[in-house]
Amino acid sequence: MLCLVAVALSFVGLATLLVKFAKADGDFTVTSRGPPKREEVEGKVVWITGASRGIGEILANQFAGLGAKVILSARNASELERVKSEIISNYPASSIEVLPLDLASGEESIKEAVKRAESLFSNAGVDFMVHNAAFERPKRKALDETEEGLRATMNINVLGTITLTSLLAPYMLERGRGHFVVMSSAAGKCPAPGQAIYSASKHALNGYFHSLRSELYDKGIKVTVVCPGPIETSKSSNVSSSAEGGLKEIGAKRLDAAANKKSAYSWNLLFGQKKSI
Ligand SMILES: NC(=O)c1ccc[n+]([C@@H]2O[C@H](COP(=O)([O-])OP(=O)(O)OC[C@H]3O[C@@H](n4cnc5c(N)ncnc54)[C@H](OP(=O)(O)O)[C@@H]3O)[C@@H](O)[C@H]2O)c1
């Protein structure tokens, strides 16, 4: 009898796990997380790079919806203004600032941006730095990559991001708190055929930020490295989808689900119709 109960319980457990896995778009990380914790971001200053479209735009909306004060950065100022207006129409009470920034523009200009970000909201420096910007990801074989593509990818994804981090971290250290959230990629964990340079840049980011965490964890600074799989992100009218090539099916609709449902749980992610966002 006991044996039967144990087998039945195992089946129920397995079935529950499978349902959770399916609802989380095949992503066990999502299954282990509950809904967003409003109390952790409400009133906090969140600076997001790459906020003019795609994942950055959705993150900006979600942080604003949770009551954070949001700073939007990217190169395209008019797209940032569009994102700001849309957020304000979604959340009229939200505090949103636009801070145009080119991560490839060198230390002096990034330093200026950091100073501005630190002073945009009175008596509140940056609490969360969301490193989300990245150079476009054209599919190109490793040996076909151009010098120009190599430099642009490394300048934006790695050098600019690290420079921004090292210029902002001292402010956070002075306050004894801060959180770097790094939008890396599954391509930063495993081979990404056709995207060797992009993959190399994400591996570099992972190496830097995991090391940074080990240096700063006891000083109140947190580091979260996110490594998502492919996601379709054609939110802006004039920008094409940037889902990473190869594994486009599972996971491709995560952003859509997150935008519409405020979480990534949806049966439609796995079993829904194939359509562009
Ligand atoms: N989509 C996916 O399948 C996927 C999967 C895993 C990880 N990721 C990562 O998630 C992040 C966002 O991806 P996404 O698909 O949303 O990207 P996206 O749509 O291509 O957007 C990239 C963002 O980065 C900004 N950007 C580009 N060059 C910049 C520069 N020099 N200085 C400052 N900002 C710059 C762009 O704005 P401007 O052009 O206005 O500067 C844009 O806002 C990236 O780090 C990406 O590697 C994406």
The ligand as an SDF file (V2000), in Angstrom:
LIG
                    3D

 48 52  0  0  0  0  0  0  0  0999 V2000
   16.7730   38.8300  -28.4420 N   0  0  0  0  0  0  0  0  0  0  0  0
   17.3770   37.7080  -28.1230 C   0  0  0  0  0  0  0  0  0  0  0  0
   17.1340   36.6480  -28.7330 O   0  0  0  0  0  0  0  0  0  0  0  0
   18.3600   37.6890  -27.0040 C   0  0  0  0  0  0  0  0  0  0  0  0
   18.7080   36.4570  -26.4220 C   0  0  0  0  0  0  0  0  0  0  0  0
   19.6270   36.4440  -25.3720 C   0  0  0  0  0  0  0  0  0  0  0  0
   20.1840   37.6180  -24.9370 C   0  0  0  0  0  0  0  0  0  0  0  0
   19.8410   38.7850  -25.5210 N   0  0  0  0  0  0  0  0  0  0  0  0
   20.4730   40.0050  -25.0190 C   0  0  0  0  0  0  0  0  0  0  0  0
   19.4570   40.8560  -24.5140 O   0  0  0  0  0  0  0  0  0  0  0  0
   19.8170   42.2140  -24.7400 C   0  0  0  0  0  0  0  0  0  0  0  0
   18.7270   42.9340  -25.4930 C   0  0  0  0  0  0  0  0  0  0  0  0
   18.4550   42.2170  -26.6810 O   0  0  0  0  0  0  0  0  0  0  0  0
   17.3870   42.7450  -27.7540 P   0  0  0  0  0  0  0  0  0  0  0  0
   17.1060   41.6160  -28.6380 O   0  0  0  0  0  0  0  0  0  0  0  0
   16.3000   43.4620  -27.0590 O   0  0  0  0  0  0  0  0  0  0  0  0
   18.3230   43.7820  -28.5390 O   0  0  0  0  0  0  0  0  0  0  0  0
   17.9420   44.8470  -29.6690 P   0  0  0  0  0  0  0  0  0  0  0  0
   16.4920   44.8350  -29.9710 O   0  0  0  0  0  0  0  0  0  0  0  0
   18.9200   44.6630  -30.7680 O   0  0  0  0  0  0  0  0  0  0  0  0
   18.2610   46.2290  -28.9230 O   0  0  0  0  0  0  0  0  0  0  0  0
   19.5840   46.5750  -28.6140 C   0  0  0  0  0  0  0  0  0  0  0  0
   19.5590   47.8340  -27.8000 C   0  0  0  0  0  0  0  0  0  0  0  0
   20.9160   48.2380  -27.5700 O   0  0  0  0  0  0  0  0  0  0  0  0
   21.0470   49.6100  -27.9440 C   0  0  0  0  0  0  0  0  0  0  0  0
   22.3920   49.8840  -28.4180 N   0  0  0  0  0  0  0  0  0  0  0  0
   22.9970   49.3680  -29.5180 C   0  0  0  0  0  0  0  0  0  0  0  0
   24.2170   49.9000  -29.6710 N   0  0  0  0  0  0  0  0  0  0  0  0
   24.3940   50.7650  -28.6270 C   0  0  0  0  0  0  0  0  0  0  0  0
   25.4390   51.6390  -28.2310 C   0  0  0  0  0  0  0  0  0  0  0  0
   26.5590   51.7840  -28.9510 N   0  0  0  0  0  0  0  0  0  0  0  0
   25.2930   52.3690  -27.1030 N   0  0  0  0  0  0  0  0  0  0  0  0
   24.1590   52.2690  -26.3680 C   0  0  0  0  0  0  0  0  0  0  0  0
   23.1270   51.4780  -26.6960 N   0  0  0  0  0  0  0  0  0  0  0  0
   23.2390   50.7480  -27.8200 C   0  0  0  0  0  0  0  0  0  0  0  0
   19.9970   49.8060  -29.0430 C   0  0  0  0  0  0  0  0  0  0  0  0
   19.5620   51.1600  -29.1460 O   0  0  0  0  0  0  0  0  0  0  0  0
   20.2110   52.2510  -30.1420 P   0  0  0  0  0  0  0  0  0  0  0  0
   20.3480   51.5860  -31.4770 O   0  0  0  0  0  0  0  0  0  0  0  0
   19.2290   53.3640  -30.0990 O   0  0  0  0  0  0  0  0  0  0  0  0
   21.5210   52.6380  -29.5230 O   0  0  0  0  0  0  0  0  0  0  0  0
   18.8370   48.9750  -28.5140 C   0  0  0  0  0  0  0  0  0  0  0  0
   18.0930   49.7080  -27.5760 O   0  0  0  0  0  0  0  0  0  0  0  0
   21.1550   42.1710  -25.4750 C   0  0  0  0  0  0  0  0  0  0  0  0
   22.1990   42.3080  -24.5640 O   0  0  0  0  0  0  0  0  0  0  0  0
   21.1710   40.7980  -26.0940 C   0  0  0  0  0  0  0  0  0  0  0  0
   22.4860   40.3420  -26.3180 O   0  0  0  0  0  0  0  0  0  0  0  0
   18.9490   38.8500  -26.5390 C   0  0  0  0  0  0  0  0  0  0  0  0
  1  2  1  0
  2  3  2  0
  2  4  1  0
  4  5  1  0
  4 48  2  0
  5  6  2  0
  6  7  1  0
  7  8  2  0
  8  9  1  0
  8 48  1  0
  9 10  1  0
  9 46  1  0
 10 11  1  0
 11 12  1  0
 11 44  1  0
 12 13  1  0
 13 14  1  0
 14 15  2  0
 14 16  1  0
 14 17  1  0
 17 18  1  0
 18 19  2  0
 18 20  1  0
 18 21  1  0
 21 22  1  0
 22 23  1  0
 23 24  1  0
 23 42  1  0
 24 25  1  0
 25 26  1  0
 25 36  1  0
 26 27  1  0
 26 35  1  0
 27 28  2  0
 28 29  1  0
 29 30  1  0
 29 35  2  0
 30 31  1  0
 30 32  2  0
 32 33  1  0
 33 34  2  0
 34 35  1  0
 36 37  1  0
 36 42  1  0
 37 38  1  0
 38 39  2  0
 38 40  1  0
 38 41  1  0
 42 43  1  0
 44 45  1  0
 44 46  1  0
 46 47  1  0
M  CHG  2   8   1  16  -1
M  END
$$$$
